[in-house]
């Protein structure tokens, strides 16, 4: 943490770690192996950190890429569609700019797409 205290350590088996305080943290990774070629393969490995966002992000759904690129509007979005067996329906998602301002370059959203059976 900012006070140069060790907050947590882990071994080869990853575990979820939750940081209780806001602040600046440094992640230090040490990998050991007798074979230098194995170490070379992980030299550019990605570290994945997840963080909850303050406000829920709800994308707008569009039936075409063109409508999604133009941006969300009441006319270009839809919330449901009736699909028959074997029919393929493309779905394109877009976000309002203020929703995207919560992130930084390199961030990505992870979530669920719920598909329900109508009655």
Secondary structure as UniProt FT lines:
FT   TURN            2..3
FT   HELIX           36..41
FT   TURN            42..44
FT   STRAND          60..62
FT   HELIX           65..70
FT   TURN            74..76
FT   TURN            85..86
FT   STRAND          92..94
FT   HELIX           97..100
FT   TURN            101..102
FT   TURN            105..106
//
